[in-house]
Amino acid sequence: NTKKKELHNIIKMIEINGINYLEQVKDNVSNLAHLMKGNDSLAISFFANFVLKQNVVDDNSILIPCPQHSGSAIYTLNAANLIASRSGATVLDILKRTPGDTIYNLKQSKSFDTVKPEYFLSSPFSKKPGQKVFLVDNVIGSGFSYSQISKLIPCQPLVLATNLNKDEMQKLIKINQFEKQSHHNKIHL
């Protein structure tokens, strides 16, 4: 119970369009996001539970896993499959990226302006009217990946955490292009 209170004190959440995002303001959230990147099953399970407690993903949802710097989705595909197995959602692993360095490393080395990754679909995408489409990733850092991907597939991000504040996230998501959820769920850790 003490650990639960400690966790609650270090995690800050923002809510946009009925979905909660952890603000990546403390090391523990960052560590959890990095564990997900390492395909850690406990971290992926935590993320899946975090998403499922919000009741925004259901059998009328499509989950698109975000590809990693290798070009294909790995840990995000595992997370999407776990969420789908518990919610009835459909997983479409159709998003790819040009292989290369991570966006973080590109920005650190100052080569991001000349070597930006490109995202593309490996097969056509379509959805039925009323279906919700979510991009599954661990973190929205600068918003670059999401902004590029949302041009290919109109979607809302399903991420563990964000480095952006609420205003930046709202601007990035362009809340008016998504169906507003009628309920705003709160998460109790």
Number of C-alpha atoms within 10 A of each C-alpha: 6 7 8 9 10 10 14 13 9 14 17 16 19 17 15 17 18 17 23 23 24 19 22 24 16 12 11 13 21 19 13 20 24 15 17 25 18 13 17 15 14 12 19 26 16 15 24 21 14 20 20 16 13 17 15 21 24 17 13 17 21 23 27 26 28 29 24 22 17 14 18 19 22 19 24 26 23 20 25 30 22 18 26 21 12 14 17 15 21 20 21 15 21 17 23 22 21 16 15 16 16 15 20 12 12 17 14 10 9 11 12 16 8 8 13 17 19 14 20 15 14 11 11 7 11 8 12 8 7 9 14 21 23 24 23 27 28 26 26 21 15 16 16 13 19 24 13 14 20 16 10 14 19 17 21 23 24 25 23 26 26 25 18 19 12 16 11 14 21 15 10 18 21 11 14 10 10 14 12 12 12 8 12 16 15 14 12 8 9
